[in-house]
Amino acid sequence: MTASERALELTHAAAAAAADKLAHNILAFDVSEQLVITDVFVIASANNDRQVRAVVDAVQEQLLKLGAKVVRREGEREGRWVLLDYAEIVVHVQHDDDRSFYALERLWGDCPAIPLPEIGDAAGRAPAPRESRELEDPEAVPLAGQPPVADA
């Protein structure tokens, strides 16, 4: 058995919402073969307690728009590791220190990873294209802070 289409829809929405609030190291695992209580674990990190709460709020808001209501919520008071249980998926938002200590991705690493849409850098933005160091017009002025391009 693999994760349901609904679980995958919620997974992608949760990952995108977390990335929008600057969560990083966002991973998802199909745990449906190992657990009967859920299909997917989504794991995301945040730099501090306040950011953990912001990520949690964004995930809840986004999934509510998709008609998903949280069944169980744990750890919100401390803001270090918040678990959001939506039955089809469970979202773990962890403070960086707790993420390193508990290493959920190591525990569930044998389960298939679920590819997430390109969420780019820690801010959830797609990486900016690298500026070419070659100038189309050799007479053009280089970008500020960049040395002129030497003739080849």
Secondary structure as GFF3:
##gff-version 3
##sequence-region A 1 152
A	DSSP	alpha_helix	5	20	.	.	.	ID=ss1
A	DSSP	beta_strand	24	30	.	.	.	ID=ss2
A	DSSP	beta_strand	40	46	.	.	.	ID=ss3
A	DSSP	alpha_helix	49	65	.	.	.	ID=ss4
A	DSSP	beta_strand	72	74	.	.	.	ID=ss5
A	DSSP	beta_strand	81	85	.	.	.	ID=ss6
A	DSSP	beta_strand	89	95	.	.	.	ID=ss7
A	DSSP	alpha_helix	96	102	.	.	.	ID=ss8
A	DSSP	alpha_helix	104	107	.	.	.	ID=ss9
###
